[in-house]
């Protein structure tokens, strides 16, 4: 476990729109085998950026009414989801709308099966929906998350992720439940309850939740990421937390907590399991944190110029693409893409 | 109702059942028919006076405040700006008022706006911090301590000999609440503040847990003390007080003390009002299981019994981070509880006499900070429902990004004057500050209510 990146300076940083106040980038998807990314913002726009260009010029179009919450890339299409309840298929080349499907509430996340044939969505109505990726035909709905938090308020379904072999799908919610589903049958295989992800602060804000999930390459472990109790109203004293479970046994195997004003928005395993990456940010802290699973210890952490709201990794885990707002709040049009080279240099 | 004759009201089922009938019928009669009742009692010439009729009618009015402390976002409630850089994630939905849209997080209120509610989208509290807007934004100056909204209302609406509390405040279940003192009106008009208890932190939580309380502490007698014992003690105390006072002239401190004992006894005799077990399960289910829902149901019971002023706090809306997650959780609950409360008051015939006010000490910024939060902002939205309100009125307007008010700016003093006017209180009335004899009006001199939202 010595292959953690030993030097982490961004190799490229692009601010997509410099003349717009309060623009945040919330989602990103990478075109496989390239340095091209699509990224979605809080003004409903999607930006297409080729980071291989010496001076990348983002191309954008209006896609949603408000937040573009998630993006995935297929051979033909870009698929976007929004807080406006819309799931939209776009022609990747022309950026023209191909198909639109409406769901009842804010669609929080998307996941594409490794074979590309199945698309999973998670929505604030607490239902995960599976679709045929290219046709948009519904396959089935996966319902089983509690729709109320322990404080009896409406919960949210934050994240979904397929295992590398495509057989399993994990979904996670606000109150600390992560469910594992058999994709072929829709059967619920496991309900991991990790209650420390559900929190309230001293003034009664009751949020938190498992914001991101990922399977280990062998599919045995499930990493859950979010934060532990703190004053989340001011993002002060909020500890970031990653817990890992052997989901088949229902046993927790790892518990990583990092202090400060910080919580994780994303967690990803190295494609061969050499390390685990947690990324996020809040307040004055934003960083990438790498963990050694064998030693159950942090390998290293590095400061990020942005709060990471979403990320994409290359197939061989050597390149990282992250989006979010520049941490310096004085910037106008702060939404930025940052690229890092993760391999040993 | 004013045209109803004595014969008409005698034919009503509530009259034929007598006063042991369902509470809602009795209250509807008492509230809505005050003038008619006065006019129908031929032998009581005093009650035939229009002035006395107005006083009687005013005394039946009540105010229920849902206070969103911490500063709820106007963008995620009554003044959404979807598709604008300031708009946040939520879309807007149409309401029953043509052309007016609110946040998708409030579908139940969207269907009811035309029935009971006026929205003010242009309230300028001139306050960008967590000071108590409930005291009119007025600081203590010298010997002058301004009374809070609840004390002023209770002072005007409470029946002098009533054994009911004048004013009841349910503190925020968790976190901060704002106290509103009676100021120079005197402690007699201070609210009964029902605060939650606390327990030590229990994992997974790392901070103390709140324990919901729906009734004031000490409503029941200590063990070994029967009700008759307590009454006898009270009689003995009254006797001793009378002898003590005799020959000492008028002593306001003694009078206040006696009044306090009387109020405690009155409160104990009204303990059932705070007991939700007396409410049918169907009604409890309607309000829902959350602390806010339960507090709102007790508030309705108090209003129904005639308590002039009740405030329920729901917080904490101070969302410098994760604004959308917090509002996604709390606004649907507000929508649910507010709509159930209005329906319930209407079905019981109480809404004609009850003004329901929903507001915050401030709003939240159009600018969304990097923590997906909104910060403090002195301009906000508020609603008035029920008594004296022209339903379906949408008053005031902000610009396309919600940065400023472009039509119908309403000051906090105007907002208070509108509340007073809606329940028949003369907002220009002066009370005297006993410390210096200064006359102090309920609202600042020259303040006008927002007549457009009033019937």
Interface residues (C-beta under 8 A of the other chain):
Chain A: X20 X21 X22 X23 X24 X42 X43 X44 X65 X66 X67 X69 X83 X84 X85 X106 X124 X149 X151 X152 X153 X154 X156 X176 X195 X196 X198 X199 X200 X201 X202 X203 X204 X205 X206 X207 X228 X229 X232 X233 X234 X235 X282 X283 X307 X325 X326 X327 X329 X334
Chain B: X70 X82 X83 X85 X86 X87 X88 X89 X90 X91 X172 X173 X174 X175 X176 X203 X204 X205 X206 X207 X210 X288 X289 X290 X315 X316 X318 X319 X320 X321 X322 X325 X326 X328 X329 X330 X332 X333 X367 X368 X369 X370 X371 X372 X373
